Amino acid sequence: MEQASWVPASVDLDRPSAARMYDYYLGGSHNFAVDREAAKAVEKIFPGMAGAARANRSFLRRAVRYLVARGVDQFLDLGSGIPTVGNVHEIADQARVVYVDVEPVAVAHSTALLRDNPRVTAIQGDLRDPEGVLGHERVREWLDFDRPIGLLMVAVLHFVPDSDGPHEAVARYVRALPGGSYLAISHGTLDGVAPEHVVEGRQVQDIYQRSDSQLVLRPHAEVAAFFAGLDVVEPGVVALSQWHPDSEDDFISAYAGVGRKA
């Protein structure tokens, strides 16, 4: 397949991307035929996937507003994805924000979108490499590690398999945060899914196996473990739609939580 001139040379147009599939679910235009084909296959199994993507964006909005209300004015957004409505810098419009994603299309469009915004930047980085992300010159330039930081991992950790040490990676990021910082996570699960639908969940996981990211749906105990050592704010690690709801979001099979570092 011939690549358009704006597509980074490193993009594999023969393999679906989880980030570009997510963009498709949200109604974005920065996705390709291979992504749409995979996303539509998921939707045939789970027609609520677009709603799930919107619910995650809603949690991002609620979490960022919660942190801003508590004085947080700088954010590190890991697995930020392709720019769409409701980005962190639009919710917290006076904050300094660093977007981090491994997907080159996400980074290319973020860079173009943010070119004239002096408070916001985007870098290509892999959240599984905390040292590389935390040591990146723009991360150190944009964020003041002597003041509270909002660390966001929304709908991304379920794309990190156990073999890549997701809990260890999160713990490393948390150790780097100053006191008063927060960690916000949303994460897919099969908990609460009716037995007859568990097979469908496994089928969705199989589709993602063929993309650039595996899909690992973890139980509550494993999601809660990401907040080890933090003070988890009320109401705890709960169903995503139950975390400080401000609208009638549909229930989706995901957990969400926010923790504060003392």
Secondary structure in CASP SS format (residue, H / E / C, confidence):
PFRMAT SS
TARGET T0000
AUTHOR 0000-0000-0000
METHOD secondary structure of the structure
MODEL  1
M C 1.00
E C 1.00
Q C 1.00
A C 1.00
S C 1.00
W C 1.00
V C 1.00
P C 1.00
A C 1.00
S C 1.00
V C 1.00
D C 1.00
L C 1.00
D C 1.00
R C 1.00
P C 1.00
S C 1.00
A H 1.00
A H 1.00
R H 1.00
M H 1.00
Y H 1.00
D H 1.00
Y H 1.00
Y H 1.00
L C 1.00
G C 1.00
G C 1.00
S C 1.00
H C 1.00
N C 1.00
F C 1.00
A H 1.00
V H 1.00
D H 1.00
R H 1.00
E H 1.00
A H 1.00
A H 1.00
K H 1.00
A H 1.00
V H 1.00
E H 1.00
K H 1.00
I H 1.00
F C 1.00
P C 1.00
G C 1.00
M H 1.00
A H 1.00
G H 1.00
A H 1.00
A H 1.00
R H 1.00
A H 1.00
N H 1.00
R H 1.00
S H 1.00
F H 1.00
L H 1.00
R H 1.00
R H 1.00
A H 1.00
V H 1.00
R H 1.00
Y H 1.00
L H 1.00
V H 1.00
A H 1.00
R C 1.00
G C 1.00
V C 1.00
D C 1.00
Q E 1.00
F E 1.00
L E 1.00
D E 1.00
L E 1.00
G C 1.00
S C 1.00
G C 1.00
I C 1.00
P C 1.00
T C 1.00
V C 1.00
G C 1.00
N C 1.00
V H 1.00
H H 1.00
E H 1.00
I H 1.00
A C 1.00
D C 1.00
Q C 1.00
A C 1.00
R E 1.00
V E 1.00
V E 1.00
Y E 1.00
V E 1.00
D E 1.00
V C 1.00
E C 1.00
P H 1.00
V H 1.00
A H 1.00
V H 1.00
A H 1.00
H H 1.00
S H 1.00
T H 1.00
A H 1.00
L H 1.00
L C 1.00
R C 1.00
D C 1.00
N C 1.00
P C 1.00
R C 1.00
V E 1.00
T E 1.00
A E 1.00
I E 1.00
Q E 1.00
G C 1.00
D C 1.00
L C 1.00
R C 1.00
D C 1.00
P H 1.00
E H 1.00
G H 1.00
V H 1.00
L H 1.00
G C 1.00
H C 1.00
E H 1.00
R H 1.00
V H 1.00
R H 1.00
E H 1.00
W H 1.00
L C 1.00
D C 1.00
F C 1.00
D C 1.00
R C 1.00
P C 1.00
I C 1.00
G E 1.00
L E 1.00
L E 1.00
M E 1.00
V E 1.00
A C 1.00
V C 1.00
L H 1.00
H H 1.00
F H 1.00
V C 1.00
P C 1.00
D H 1.00
S H 1.00
D H 1.00
G C 1.00
P H 1.00
H H 1.00
E H 1.00
A H 1.00
V H 1.00
A H 1.00
R H 1.00
Y H 1.00
V H 1.00
R H 1.00
A H 1.00
L C 1.00
P C 1.00
G C 1.00
G C 1.00
S C 1.00
Y E 1.00
L E 1.00
A E 1.00
I E 1.00
S E 1.00
H E 1.00
G E 1.00
T C 1.00
L C 1.00
D C 1.00
G C 1.00
V C 1.00
A C 1.00
P H 1.00
E H 1.00
H H 1.00
V H 1.00
V H 1.00
E H 1.00
G H 1.00
R H 1.00
Q H 1.00
V H 1.00
Q H 1.00
D H 1.00
I H 1.00
Y H 1.00
Q H 1.00
R C 1.00
S C 1.00
D C 1.00
S C 1.00
Q C 1.00
L C 1.00
V C 1.00
L C 1.00
R C 1.00
P C 1.00
H H 1.00
A H 1.00
E H 1.00
V H 1.00
A H 1.00
A H 1.00
F H 1.00
F H 1.00
A C 1.00
G C 1.00
L C 1.00
D E 1.00
V E 1.00
V C 1.00
E C 1.00
P C 1.00
G C 1.00
V C 1.00
V E 1.00
A E 1.00
L H 1.00
S H 1.00
Q H 1.00
W C 1.00
H C 1.00
P C 1.00
D C 1.00
S C 1.00
E C 1.00
D C 1.00
D C 1.00
F C 1.00
I C 1.00
S C 1.00
A E 1.00
Y E 1.00
A E 1.00
G E 1.00
V E 1.00
G E 1.00
R E 1.00
K C 1.00
A C 1.00
END
